[in-house]
Amino acid sequence: MLDQMKYVSDVLIDSPIPYQNLKDHALYFELNDEKVPVVSVRDLIEMKLNTERAQDIADVRHLRSILKDGEKD
C-alpha cells in the first residue's frame, strides 16, 4: 500500500499548456514496477498559476522553493 503522505495527486482539468508539451517535459517515477509519468515542476507551476485557488498559490510558492534548492525539474 502506498504511503499516503509521500504520494499526492493533483488533478487540474484545464491546462494552459498543450498536452504534447506536458508529455515532452514529463518526469517518470516507478510505482509497483511501472513507470508513471508526472508533470514537471515548471509545468505544474504554470498550470497552478492559471487558477485562483489559495491552495494553488501556496503550492506555487513551495514549488518555486524546490526549484531554487536545485531539486530536479
C-alpha positions, 0 to 999 in steps of 0.5 A: 500500500502506498504511503499516503503522505509521500504520494499526492495527486493533483488533478487540474482539468484545464491546462494552459499548456498543450498536452504534447508539451506536458508529455515532452517535459514529463518526469517518470517515477516507478510505482509497483514496477511501472513507470508513471509519468508526472508533470514537471515542476515548471509545468505544474507551476504554470498550470497552478498559476492559471487558477485562483485557488489559495491552495494553488498559490501556496503550492506555487510558492513551495514549488518555486522553493524546490526549484531554487534548492536545485531539486530536479525539474 
